[in-house]
Amino acid sequence: MLKFLIFLFSFGAVASLFYVLAPFFLARYGRAHKEEAKRAAGKLEEMYVWVEQKKLALYFSVSPIVFAVASFLLFQNIILIFAGAVIGFILPMLVIRQMEKVRRAKFGAQLSDALVNLSQSLKAGLSLLQAMEVLTEDMPAPISQEFALMVKENKMGVPLETSFERLNKKMGSEDLNLMSTAILVARETGGNLTDIFTHLSENIRIRKRINDQIKTLTTQARWQGMIMSVLPIIFAFFVISTNKQFFDVMLESEVGRILLVWCVVSEVIGAVMLNRLSRVEV
């Protein structure tokens, strides 16, 4: 009887605490996901992908729960359940950042052809703004979308310098920065944009060819670094799945815990160093 009363009071205390604190944490949880959804909606709109903010907020809210439940069903481990929830929380933004990265890379790959297109239009006697309009009709997305926005901004009275500054900030491309600088300088000094675009296009093609060669030559080093970085994590998961008490000796002693922390720190440092050493910038 006494044990039953203790259990009843303990359950009541926990339930009361949950009843009091749950609205606060749920409100903070919902507010955080609304802010993330607002940021994500803005980034997607910049990529001309239209998704309602309410749907994004729902995705951001459900994703941690789905990954946590999946981790529970697969591993039934508290640490892995928490890791799954964290992955579900950050995964939507990682997907959006990857979409941005792919879009920027595609824009950079189209820039050389866009310069040739502009040069041909200028040779035909069109103005720079008319040449940009032709580019938006001939070229595929995303470069056609970005230049179409620049044309619309210019017609609404936005200076070309401001439009290029916005596009440079959005794309973060050195080649685009060279192109915009050449256009603005030529407009001020009266340079020959046709020859400038031709030379810029050739320089971009040469640099892209060199970058592709460097990526080919460093592929083996990058894969070795990736495998060496992931191998200890895979080994640890394999050991835990076969023998859950394997690391008890390390976890129960202070020296063992220090060594485990040092292993994690050194693993992160090694992964970063391998990534840096296998990457060559041109």
Secondary structure, 3 states (H helix, E strand, C coil): CHHHHHHHHHHHHHHHHHHHHHHHHHHHHHHHHHHHHHHHHHHHHHCCCCCCHHHHHHHHHHHHHHHHHHHHHHCCCHHHHHHHHHHHHHHHHHHHHHHHHHHHHHHHHHHHHHHHHHHHHHHCCCCHHHHHHHHHHHCCCCHHHHHHHHHHHHHCCCCHHHHHHHHHHHHCCHHHHHHHHHHHHHHHHCCCHHHHHHHHHHHHHHHHHHHHHHHHHCHHHHHHHHHHHHHHHHHHHHHHHHCCCCCHHHHHCHHHHHHHHHHHHHHHHHHHHHHHHCCCCC
